[in-house]
Amino acid sequence: MTMKSMLMVGVLALSTLSVASAKTYEITLSSPSKVGKTQLAPGAYKLKVDGNKATFVSVDTSKEVVSTTVKVDTGDKKYDVTAIDSSKQGETEQINSIELGGSKTKLEFGGDL
């Protein structure tokens, strides 16, 4: 194996590690919801979590809808299912937190993001 080939393998391995660190979860919103000040339409989203950054991507359009900073809490036991805690504000649900099923992770969203 030449030095150039070994270097390429190393670069690929490092890029795979950085991509693998972000986790993706699928969520479905049944009613209009807000993350911070950003309105989300009802529908399916991929929620990408990378450290303290959460990004909502529309499944229908594959476009990023909102990316925000979250507080990441680690619980004592794994959550069985992904659950969204929200509060009703008029006709819209304000997302306060999301428990990520299959993990011990809970994301907390601030109201003014």
C-alpha positions as CSV (number, residue, x, y, z in Angstrom):
1,M,0.0,0.0,0.0
2,T,1.5,3.4,-1.0
3,M,1.7,6.3,1.3
4,K,-1.0,8.1,-0.7
5,S,-3.4,5.2,-0.3
6,M,-2.8,5.0,3.4
7,L,-3.4,8.8,3.7
8,M,-6.8,8.4,1.8
9,V,-7.9,5.6,4.1
10,G,-7.1,7.7,7.2
11,V,-9.0,10.7,5.8
12,L,-12.0,8.5,5.1
13,A,-11.9,6.9,8.5
14,L,-11.8,10.3,10.2
15,S,-14.7,11.7,8.1
16,T,-16.8,8.6,8.9
17,L,-16.2,9.2,12.7
18,S,-17.3,12.8,12.5
19,V,-20.5,11.9,10.6
20,A,-21.2,9.0,13.0
21,S,-21.1,11.3,16.0
22,A,-24.4,13.0,15.0
23,K,-27.5,11.0,15.8
24,T,-30.8,11.2,13.9
25,Y,-34.3,10.5,15.1
26,E,-37.6,10.6,13.3
27,I,-40.5,12.6,14.8
28,T,-44.0,13.4,13.6
29,L,-45.8,16.5,14.6
30,S,-49.6,16.2,14.5
31,S,-50.3,19.9,14.9
32,P,-48.5,23.2,14.2
33,S,-45.6,23.5,16.6
34,K,-42.9,26.0,17.5
35,V,-39.3,25.4,18.4
36,G,-38.2,28.7,19.9
37,K,-39.7,31.3,17.6
38,T,-39.7,29.1,14.5
39,Q,-43.0,27.6,13.3
40,L,-43.1,24.0,12.2
41,A,-45.9,22.7,10.1
42,P,-47.5,19.3,11.0
43,G,-45.6,16.5,9.4
44,A,-42.6,14.2,9.6
45,Y,-39.1,15.5,10.5
46,K,-35.7,14.1,11.0
47,L,-34.2,15.5,14.2
48,K,-30.4,15.5,14.0
49,V,-28.6,15.9,17.3
50,D,-24.9,16.8,17.4
51,G,-23.7,17.8,20.8
52,N,-25.9,20.7,22.0
53,K,-27.2,21.5,18.5
54,A,-30.6,20.1,17.3
55,T,-31.6,20.4,13.6
56,F,-35.1,19.8,12.2
57,V,-35.1,18.6,8.6
58,S,-38.4,18.1,6.7
59,V,-38.8,14.6,5.5
60,D,-40.9,15.8,2.6
61,T,-38.5,18.4,1.2
62,S,-35.2,17.3,2.8
63,K,-34.6,20.9,3.7
64,E,-33.4,22.2,7.1
65,V,-36.3,24.0,8.8
66,V,-34.5,25.2,12.0
67,S,-31.3,24.6,13.8
68,T,-31.0,25.6,17.5
69,T,-29.0,25.1,20.6
70,V,-30.5,22.8,23.2
71,K,-29.7,21.8,26.8
72,V,-28.9,18.1,26.8
73,D,-29.8,16.1,29.9
74,T,-28.8,12.5,30.5
75,G,-31.3,10.4,32.5
76,D,-30.8,7.3,34.7
77,K,-32.5,4.9,32.3
78,K,-33.2,4.7,28.6
79,Y,-36.5,6.2,27.3
80,D,-38.7,3.5,25.6
81,V,-40.1,5.9,23.0
82,T,-39.4,9.3,21.6
83,A,-41.8,11.7,23.4
84,I,-42.4,15.4,22.9
85,D,-43.4,17.7,25.9
86,S,-45.2,20.8,24.7
87,S,-47.5,23.5,26.0
88,K,-50.5,24.9,24.1
89,Q,-50.1,28.6,23.1
90,G,-53.2,29.5,21.1
91,E,-53.5,27.2,18.1
92,T,-49.8,26.2,18.3
93,E,-47.8,23.8,20.5
94,Q,-44.6,25.2,22.0
95,I,-42.0,22.4,22.2
96,N,-40.4,22.4,25.6
97,S,-38.4,19.1,25.5
98,I,-38.0,15.9,23.6
99,E,-37.1,12.5,25.2
100,L,-35.2,10.5,22.6
101,G,-36.4,6.9,22.5
102,G,-33.7,4.2,22.8
103,S,-31.3,6.6,24.6
104,K,-31.0,8.3,28.0
105,T,-31.0,11.7,26.3
106,K,-33.6,14.5,26.9
107,L,-33.3,17.7,24.8
108,E,-34.6,20.9,26.5
109,F,-35.6,23.9,24.3
110,G,-35.5,27.5,25.5
111,G,-38.5,29.7,24.7
112,D,-36.6,32.5,23.0
113,L,-34.3,30.6,20.6
